[in-house]
Amino acid sequence: MAKAISLNPGGRYIGGMSTLAGFLFFIATIALMEGFAYVMHRWVMHGPGWFLHESHHRPRKGAFELNDLYAVIFAVPSIILLLGGVQLGWGEWATWVGAGIAGYGAIYFGFHDVIVHRRIGHRYVPRSDYMKRIVQAHRLHHVVETRLGTVSLGFLYAPRPEILKAQLVRNGKEGIRVASSDTFP
């Protein structure tokens, strides 16, 4: 497989990693980001960061919510790694990992903000079992308005809805949202 050649900050050519190795870094980063997202959602966003995330568990007023600041916060490592890999000579691994973080962010935006929350209008209707499960799991996550007692804290992976519903029953009724047409678009 051909190796990429690039200039380091001193202007000398250096051998880079193969495109296949870079792509594997990219894919591995996307997979690891799901674990990172779960940890951040479970222990930060539903913990000390609830003051930002709480807006996401309430009906949105306007185009943005305070929770959107998390997108900016989580973009910072991607930007730094891309800058380091492309401009500062940290190595191509940094570029591929930074791109993987950005890739996860794009997937998350597409699934979460566009498909599930419909922040951009569309006519897509989930038809595959996987997409139906992801959408249902996120809706079950949002029936709880408090920071405790919620289910399905990951996003690209979700347990079956019947497992999540049983977990909600075990967690009790405190914080459960009363169903209405305006609470979850």
C-alpha positions in Angstrom: 0.0 0.0 0.0 1.3 3.5 -0.9 2.5 5.7 2.0 1.5 9.3 2.2 4.3 11.8 2.1 4.1 15.1 3.8 6.1 18.1 4.9 6.9 18.6 8.5 7.2 22.2 9.9 10.9 22.2 9.0 10.1 21.6 5.3 11.7 18.1 5.2 9.7 15.3 3.7 8.8 12.6 6.2 7.2 9.2 5.5 3.7 8.8 6.8 1.5 5.9 7.7 -0.3 3.9 5.1 -3.8 5.0 4.1 -5.1 1.7 5.4 -3.6 2.3 8.8 -4.9 5.9 8.9 -8.4 4.7 7.9 -8.2 2.1 10.8 -7.3 4.9 13.2 -10.3 6.8 11.9 -12.7 3.9 12.3 -11.3 2.9 15.7 -11.7 6.5 16.9 -15.4 6.6 15.8 -16.0 3.3 17.7 -14.1 4.6 20.8 -16.1 7.9 20.7 -19.3 5.9 21.4 -17.8 4.8 24.7 -16.5 8.3 25.4 -20.0 9.7 24.6 -21.6 7.2 27.0 -19.2 8.1 29.8 -19.7 11.8 29.3 -23.4 11.6 29.0 -23.8 9.3 32.0 -21.4 10.9 34.5 -20.9 14.5 33.2 -24.0 15.6 31.4 -26.3 13.8 33.8 -24.0 14.8 36.7 -22.2 18.0 37.3 -22.8 19.2 33.7 -26.6 18.9 34.1 -26.8 22.7 34.2 -26.1 22.7 30.4 -27.7 19.4 29.5 -31.0 20.0 31.4 -32.1 22.3 28.5 -32.1 19.2 26.2 -34.6 17.4 28.5 -37.1 20.3 28.3 -39.1 21.6 25.3 -36.8 23.7 23.2 -37.7 27.4 22.7 -36.0 28.6 19.6 -33.3 27.1 17.4 -30.7 26.5 20.0 -30.5 25.3 23.6 -27.8 25.6 26.2 -26.9 21.9 25.7 -25.6 22.9 22.2 -22.4 24.2 24.0 -21.4 20.5 24.4 -20.9 20.3 20.6 -18.5 23.2 20.8 -16.7 21.7 23.9 -16.4 18.2 22.2 -15.1 19.8 18.9 -12.1 21.3 20.6 -10.0 18.0 20.8 -10.8 17.3 17.2 -9.6 20.8 16.1 -6.5 20.6 18.2 -5.6 17.1 16.8 -6.3 18.2 13.2 -4.1 21.3 13.7 -1.4 19.2 15.4 -1.4 16.6 12.7 -1.6 18.9 9.7 0.3 21.9 10.8 2.5 21.1 13.8 4.1 17.8 12.8 2.6 15.7 15.5 2.2 12.8 13.0 -0.6 11.6 10.8 -2.1 9.6 13.6 -3.2 13.0 15.1 -4.9 13.9 11.8 -6.7 10.6 11.5 -7.8 10.6 15.2 -9.0 14.3 14.9 -10.9 13.3 11.8 -12.4 10.4 13.6 -13.7 12.6 16.4 -15.1 15.0 13.8 -16.7 12.0 12.0 -18.4 10.8 15.1 -19.7 14.4 15.7 -21.1 14.4 12.2 -22.8 11.0 12.6 -24.1 12.1 16.0 -25.5 15.3 14.5 -27.1 13.5 11.7 -28.8 10.8 13.9 -29.5 12.9 17.0 -30.2 16.4 15.9 -31.6 15.7 12.4 -33.3 12.3 12.5 -34.4 12.0 16.2 -35.0 15.7 17.2 -35.8 17.0 13.7 -33.9 20.2 14.2 -33.7 20.3 10.4 -36.9 19.4 8.6 -36.9 16.2 6.6 -39.2 13.4 5.5 -37.0 10.5 6.5 -38.8 7.7 8.3 -36.7 5.1 10.0 -37.4 1.7 8.4 -34.6 -0.6 9.4 -34.7 -2.4 12.8 -31.5 -0.7 13.8 -32.7 2.9 13.1 -36.1 2.2 14.7 -34.3 0.9 17.8 -32.0 3.9 18.1 -34.8 6.4 17.7 -37.0 4.6 20.2 -34.2 4.3 22.7 -33.5 8.0 22.5 -37.2 8.8 23.0 -37.2 6.6 26.0 -34.2 8.5 27.3 -36.2 11.7 27.0 -39.3 10.5 29.0 -37.2 11.3 32.1 -36.9 15.1 32.7 -34.5 14.8 35.7 -30.8 14.0 35.7 -31.3 10.7 37.5 -33.3 7.6 36.5 -32.9 7.8 32.7 -32.0 5.1 30.3 -30.0 4.6 27.1 -27.0 7.0 27.5 -25.1 5.9 24.5 -26.2 6.8 21.0 -25.0 4.6 18.2 -25.7 1.5 20.3 -28.9 1.0 22.2 -30.5 -1.9 24.0 -33.9 -3.2 22.8 -36.8 -1.0 23.8 -38.4 -3.6 26.0 -35.2 -3.8 28.1 -35.2 0.0 28.4 -38.9 0.1 29.4 -38.3 -2.5 32.1 -35.3 -0.4 33.3 -37.5 2.7 33.5 -40.1 0.7 35.6 -37.3 -0.4 38.0 -36.1 3.2 38.2 -39.6 4.4 39.4 -41.9 7.1 38.2 -40.1 10.2 39.5 -39.2 12.6 36.7 -41.2 10.8 34.0 -42.5 13.3 31.5 -46.2 13.4 30.9 -46.8 12.7 27.2 -47.9 15.6 25.1 -47.4 16.5 21.4 -45.1 19.5 22.2 -42.6 17.9 24.5 -40.8 15.9 21.9 -40.8 16.9 18.3 
